[in-house]
Amino acid sequence: MPVVEIDGIPTRYETVGDGPPLLMFSPGGFDSTLENWLTFGRYRELGFVDAFKGSYTCIVFDRRESGQSGGRLERLTWDRYVTQALGLIDHLGYEAVHTMGGCVGCSTAAALAIRHPDRVRSMVLFSPAGGPQYRMAQHRRFGQHLAFALEHGMGAVVELARSSMVGFSKDPRLGPWAGPLRGNDGFAAAYAAMDVKQYELMVTGSVRGLFDRDTVPGVEAEDLMTLQVPGLIVPGQDSSHAPSAARYLEECLPVHEYWDVPVAEQTRSTAPARILAFLEQH
């Protein structure tokens, strides 16, 4: 698969199909790989890429610090994820794209539309991550990672990441840089040499900034309320994808459709068809 350097960080991506571009922000939290559209949870059954590729060019990619994309030792922010997405759009030569986010990918999709509304034709926000239990779980995960790093040292995090096949979402001890720790010797060496107290500041700043609210993270209500990019909102129904997160987007977005059906009725036959109908309007 092709790899492009964006903001000094390698991004692995793939384009599938033919037609207007659809930039797809992967589900999976801090393990947001392009394969997740085919293999992760309920997305495995919904078959979105296969359903869309006949009408759209699906652009899937590993979010920075995930999969085979690279990373950088810095405080993680939603704006940094937006920079990666915008760089990929520019690299592929598109003036504007449709977007779709799954799970936490909805936050970056919405943030991209707010920062660069002229580059986004429409956005599908499928099962947006959010809610109080989601925020608490993220803070708990980062806290468990930081406790491991402080007790055992930065080198122990590197050793653990390189001996494990899972990611931060499965093993909190690994931290959000597990992907590049496995795939880049230079990154791993710099990580192991980092002062643990400086690292503590970087990690605490990351989690506080990324998950600072009990709604959909990453986007301010006032910004959503002035956004004219049309959105399709599809609710989730669990502790990480609270119905309240989808309702928050419904309340804030002035131009939207809300597909008010339970998760059990969002199936391979209904969900892609509903999304395609929305995209064709825009």
N, C-alpha and C positions, 0 to 999 in steps of 0.2 A: 504494500500500500504506500502511496506517496506520503512524504513528510515535508512540511514547509516550516521555515523559521519565522516566527511571529514575535515581535518584541524580544528578540534574543532567545526564544524558547522554541524547541522543535514541537510541532503539532502534527500528529498522525491523523489522516482523514481519508475518506473515500467518497466518491460520487457514484450514485446508483440510479439508473433510469434516465429518462429524457423528458424535457419540458421545462416549465418555469422552475426556478430554484426554490427549494424548501430546506432551510437550515434547521437541523434537528439537534436540540440540546438533550443529551442522553440522561436517562434516569440512573440512579445508583449512588447518589450522594457523592462521597469522595472517591468512589470507584466508578466514575462516569465514563465508561469506555463505549466506543461505537458499537461493539458487539452486544451491548446491553439491550439494544432495540430488538435483538433476535433471541436473547438468552435469559434476560433478567426478569424474574417474577412473572407477573401477569402479561408483560410485554411479549413474552415468548409465545403466548397464545393469541395475541391480538394481531400480529403480523402486519404492522404498519408499513414497513419499508416495502414489502412485497405488494401490498395493496396500493401504494402511492406511486411506485416506480414507473407504471405505465403512463402516468399523466404528469409527473413532476421529476425533476432531478433532485433526488434526496442527497443532501450533504450531511454525512455523519462524521463525527470526530471524537477523539479522546480529549476530554477536558484537560487542561494543564494539570500536572501532578497526578494524572490518572493514566492507566494503561501504558502505552508506549510513547505518549507525549512526555516532554521534559518538564522541568520545574525550576524554581529559583527560591533560594532561602530569603524570604521576605514576608512581611505581613500580608496575608491573603485577604482580598477584598472583592466585592462584586464588580467593581470597576476593572480589576485585572482580568476577570473572566470576560467582561464585555470587550476589552482590548483584544483578547484572543479571537473572539467571534468576529469582530469587525475586520481584523487582519485577514482572516480566512475569506471573508466576503470580498475584500479587496484583491487578494491573491487570485481568486477565481474570476475576477473581472465583472462582478455583478454590481449594478447600481442599487438595486433593491431586491429583497428576498421575502418570501413567506417564512415564518418561523414556527417551530413547534417545540415545546418543552415538555418533558415527562418528569414528574416528581420534582426534585430540586432544580432541574433544568428550566422549570417555569420561571424561577427567579431571575436567571440570566436572560431569558427571552424577554421578560418584562423590562428588565434594566436596559437592555439593548434598545428596545423601542422608545424608552424615555430619553436615553442619551442621544439617540440617532433616529428620530422618527421618520426622517426622509429615506432611510435605508430599509424600512420594514413595511411591507405591504399589508400583512395581517399576521396574527399570532394565534396559535392554538395552545392553550394552557391546560394540559391533560394531567389530572390528579395532582394538583399543586401541593408541594410539601409545605407544612406549616401547622400552627396550633401550639398551645402551651406545652403539651407533652413532647412535641417535636423539639421545641427550643430547649427544654430541660434535658432531653436525651443527648442533644448535641453538646451542651455544656458538660454533661457527665462524661461523654466520650473523650473530649479534649482533656478534661481533668484526669482521667485514667491514663491517658498517654503521657501527660506531663509528669504525673507521679512516677511512672516507670522511668522516664528519662532522668529525672532528678535523682532517683535512687540508684540507678544502674549505670548512668552515663550515656553520652551520645553514641559511643561506639557500640554499646549493647543494642541500641535501636537499629543501627545499621545491620548488625549480625542477625537480629530477629527478622528484619525485613527480607534479608537475602536468604534466609532459611525457610521462609514461609511463602505459600502461594496465595494467601488471602490478602485482603486490603484492610484499610482503616475501618471500613464499615463492619467488617467481621471481627477484627481484633483491634480494640482501641489502643493497645500498647504501641502499635505500629506508627500512628500519627499520619497526618495528611500528605507527607512526602514519601510514602512507601514506594510508589511507582518509580520515580527517578532514583531512589536509593538502590533499587534492583538493577536498573538498566544503564546507569552511568557511573563509572568508577570515579571520575573526577568529582561529580556531585557528592558521592558517598564520602569521599575523603574530606571534602570541605565541610560536610555535615558533621562528621566525626570530630573534626577539629574545632567546631564552634563552641564558644563559651556557653555553658549550660544556663547561666543566669541571663545572658542576652537572648538565648533561645526561649527561655521562659517568658520574657517580655513579648517576643514575637508571637508565640502561641496564644498567650492570653489576649493580646491585641487582636489576633485573628478571630478567635471565637466570639469575643465581645462585639466586634464589628459585623461579623457575618450573621450572628443569631441574636439580635438585640430586641426582638419583638415576638409576640404571641400570634402574629398573623403570618402572611407570606413574607419571608425575609428578603431583604435587598432592595425594596422599593417603597418609597414614601407615598402615603395616601394622597397628599396634595399633588404629587407628580402624576399619579395614576388618574386623578380626577380631571386633569387638563389634557390627557393623552387622547388623540383622535385616531390612533391606529385601531382598527377593528379587531376584537378578540373573541374567540370561542372558548368558553370555560367549561371544563368537564370535571365534576367533583370526584374526590376520593372518599374513602370511608374507613380510616384506621387511625392509629395514634400518631403516625408520621404524616398522614395526608388527611388532616381533619376537614370535615365538611365546612367548618368555619373559615378555613383558608380560602376555599373556593367562593364562599359567600362574601368574603372580604373583597375579592376581586370583582365580584358582581356588583357590589355596592359602589366601588370606586371607579370602575371603568365606564366612561360615558357612552362608548360605542362597543356593544358586546352582544353575544348570544350566550345563554346559559342552558346547557343540555341537562335538564333536571331529571336524570334517571339514576337509579341505584347502580352500584358497581356490578351487581349480578347481571344486569341487563346491558352492560357495556361489553359486548362480545365481538368475536371476529367478524360476525356478519353485520353488526350494527355500528360499532365504533368507527372503523375506517370509512364506512359509507357516510356517516354523519359529518366527519371531518372533511371528506372530499366535497360534500355539498357546500360546506362553509367556504372552503378555499376557492371553489369555482365562482362564488359570488364576488371575489375580490381579486 
